[in-house]
Amino acid sequence: MPTDALPPIGLGTYSDDDREQWRDNVATALEEGYRHFDTAQDYDNETYIGEGIADAAVDREEVYLATKLAPGNLAYEDALETAAASRDRLGVDTIDLLYVHWPADSYDPDETLRALDELCDEGVVRHVGLSNFTPELLDEARDYLDAPVAAHQVECHPLLQQDELRAYAREHDHWLVAYSPLAQGEVFDVPAVREVAEKHDATPATVSLAWLLSKDNVAVVPKASGREHMRQNIAARDLELDDEDVARIDDIEREHRVFDPAFGPWN
Ligand SMILES: NC(=O)c1ccc[n+]([C@@H]2O[C@H](COP(=O)([O-])OP(=O)(O)OC[C@H]3O[C@@H](n4cnc5c(N)ncnc54)[C@H](OP(=O)(O)O)[C@@H]3O)[C@@H](O)[C@H]2O)c1
């Protein structure tokens, strides 16, 4: 397992409506046992996430906060300035994990990754993350960075299993953080997922997340905006799938990618 103590289940916090709901959502998630929150400059909710954490009766040190530099903020000075602004909006001294959201737009490996190293040296950021990279771009980034890559966040679920990037994460000892781990609901009707769920008297959401968590080095950040979904999702920590269940889901052949912008480096 990677050395960074990232809690393997975190709360995804992207929504395109009512940003303010995240103050209460974070409070509810903390009550349900979540200790890892995944936000981004582009989600426009860092202030509310920070308020939810500040409101709660949980020590800051127990919470793992991850955010992401927006694609337009990746030039050297912009990365330094906007990371400090994110830290202030989140209301913390140090961001636990700062990702490059996409290797696109103003991404320049020399400038962007020099800024990330400097942010680590200055204590603005504890760990460096990358998101939506290919193996080739990960190799390049690791050459530029002094800091180790703590996490690579990509879309990953039973319909997009990311074998190559999971193997890469194991080989280089970082977390693969699975985003859209429920494929935004698309996994719920997959027969193999439904059958395993029936066998364990669990929901397809819990089973999909438990399948991801059965893999070495994989963490998950499902988005949920109500207590019941949060509960079903964190229950994945306690659902032990047997080898047959895992193989049943490994063998799914259908593929579906939720996020596929033209600037995605795999296109
Ligand atoms: N790095 C990147 O480029 C990137 C891209 C996309 C996403 N992300 C991150 O990944 C997080 C999750 O991805 P996502 O929001 O795209 O998709 P997701 O987590 O796969 O699915 C979220 C959807 O599933 C519903 N849901 C959650 N738990 C459920 C349950 N137990 N039963 C039934 N429905 C359930 C949610 O509804 P409710 O809201 O009603 O609970 C929501 O509509 C994001 O919030 C963000 O933090 C990162």
The ligand as an SDF file (V2000), in Angstrom:
LIG
                    3D

 48 52  0  0  0  0  0  0  0  0999 V2000
  -10.6820   14.3970  -11.5320 N   0  0  0  0  0  0  0  0  0  0  0  0
  -11.6970   14.5490  -12.3600 C   0  0  0  0  0  0  0  0  0  0  0  0
  -11.5520   14.9790  -13.5250 O   0  0  0  0  0  0  0  0  0  0  0  0
  -13.0740   14.1900  -11.8970 C   0  0  0  0  0  0  0  0  0  0  0  0
  -14.1110   14.0310  -12.8430 C   0  0  0  0  0  0  0  0  0  0  0  0
  -15.3670   13.6550  -12.3710 C   0  0  0  0  0  0  0  0  0  0  0  0
  -15.5830   13.4370  -11.0190 C   0  0  0  0  0  0  0  0  0  0  0  0
  -14.5620   13.6340  -10.1170 N   0  0  0  0  0  0  0  0  0  0  0  0
  -14.7710   13.4280   -8.6650 C   0  0  0  0  0  0  0  0  0  0  0  0
  -15.4300   12.1910   -8.4580 O   0  0  0  0  0  0  0  0  0  0  0  0
  -16.6210   12.4140   -7.7060 C   0  0  0  0  0  0  0  0  0  0  0  0
  -17.6540   11.3770   -8.0350 C   0  0  0  0  0  0  0  0  0  0  0  0
  -17.9350   11.3260   -9.4120 O   0  0  0  0  0  0  0  0  0  0  0  0
  -19.3670   11.6480  -10.0410 P   0  0  0  0  0  0  0  0  0  0  0  0
  -20.0690   12.6300   -9.2020 O   0  0  0  0  0  0  0  0  0  0  0  0
  -19.1090   11.9910  -11.4680 O   0  0  0  0  0  0  0  0  0  0  0  0
  -20.1110   10.2470  -10.0820 O   0  0  0  0  0  0  0  0  0  0  0  0
  -20.4660    9.0160   -9.1080 P   0  0  0  0  0  0  0  0  0  0  0  0
  -19.8730    9.2090   -7.7760 O   0  0  0  0  0  0  0  0  0  0  0  0
  -20.1340    7.8040   -9.8980 O   0  0  0  0  0  0  0  0  0  0  0  0
  -22.0560    9.0960   -9.0370 O   0  0  0  0  0  0  0  0  0  0  0  0
  -22.7330   10.1160   -8.3630 C   0  0  0  0  0  0  0  0  0  0  0  0
  -24.2300    9.9250   -8.6060 C   0  0  0  0  0  0  0  0  0  0  0  0
  -24.6370    8.6860   -8.0090 O   0  0  0  0  0  0  0  0  0  0  0  0
  -25.6540    8.9350   -7.0340 C   0  0  0  0  0  0  0  0  0  0  0  0
  -25.4160    8.0430   -5.9040 N   0  0  0  0  0  0  0  0  0  0  0  0
  -24.4160    8.1090   -4.9860 C   0  0  0  0  0  0  0  0  0  0  0  0
  -24.5000    7.0890   -4.1220 N   0  0  0  0  0  0  0  0  0  0  0  0
  -25.5890    6.3640   -4.4760 C   0  0  0  0  0  0  0  0  0  0  0  0
  -26.2000    5.1960   -3.9480 C   0  0  0  0  0  0  0  0  0  0  0  0
  -25.6860    4.5720   -2.8940 N   0  0  0  0  0  0  0  0  0  0  0  0
  -27.3060    4.7260   -4.5750 N   0  0  0  0  0  0  0  0  0  0  0  0
  -27.8350    5.3600   -5.6600 C   0  0  0  0  0  0  0  0  0  0  0  0
  -27.3040    6.4690   -6.2050 N   0  0  0  0  0  0  0  0  0  0  0  0
  -26.1780    6.9630   -5.6150 C   0  0  0  0  0  0  0  0  0  0  0  0
  -25.5100   10.3900   -6.6510 C   0  0  0  0  0  0  0  0  0  0  0  0
  -26.7860   10.8740   -6.2430 O   0  0  0  0  0  0  0  0  0  0  0  0
  -27.0070   11.8540   -4.9670 P   0  0  0  0  0  0  0  0  0  0  0  0
  -26.1580   13.0610   -5.1920 O   0  0  0  0  0  0  0  0  0  0  0  0
  -28.4620   12.1070   -5.0140 O   0  0  0  0  0  0  0  0  0  0  0  0
  -26.5890   11.1280   -3.7260 O   0  0  0  0  0  0  0  0  0  0  0  0
  -25.0700   11.0140   -7.9640 C   0  0  0  0  0  0  0  0  0  0  0  0
  -26.1630   11.2420   -8.8150 O   0  0  0  0  0  0  0  0  0  0  0  0
  -16.9990   13.8420   -8.0560 C   0  0  0  0  0  0  0  0  0  0  0  0
  -17.9360   14.3940   -7.1600 O   0  0  0  0  0  0  0  0  0  0  0  0
  -15.6530   14.4970   -8.0130 C   0  0  0  0  0  0  0  0  0  0  0  0
  -15.2550   14.7220   -6.6540 O   0  0  0  0  0  0  0  0  0  0  0  0
  -13.3120   13.9880  -10.5510 C   0  0  0  0  0  0  0  0  0  0  0  0
  1  2  1  0
  2  3  2  0
  2  4  1  0
  4  5  1  0
  4 48  2  0
  5  6  2  0
  6  7  1  0
  7  8  2  0
  8  9  1  0
  8 48  1  0
  9 10  1  0
  9 46  1  0
 10 11  1  0
 11 12  1  0
 11 44  1  0
 12 13  1  0
 13 14  1  0
 14 15  2  0
 14 16  1  0
 14 17  1  0
 17 18  1  0
 18 19  2  0
 18 20  1  0
 18 21  1  0
 21 22  1  0
 22 23  1  0
 23 24  1  0
 23 42  1  0
 24 25  1  0
 25 26  1  0
 25 36  1  0
 26 27  1  0
 26 35  1  0
 27 28  2  0
 28 29  1  0
 29 30  1  0
 29 35  2  0
 30 31  1  0
 30 32  2  0
 32 33  1  0
 33 34  2  0
 34 35  1  0
 36 37  1  0
 36 42  1  0
 37 38  1  0
 38 39  2  0
 38 40  1  0
 38 41  1  0
 42 43  1  0
 44 45  1  0
 44 46  1  0
 46 47  1  0
M  CHG  2   8   1  16  -1
M  END
$$$$
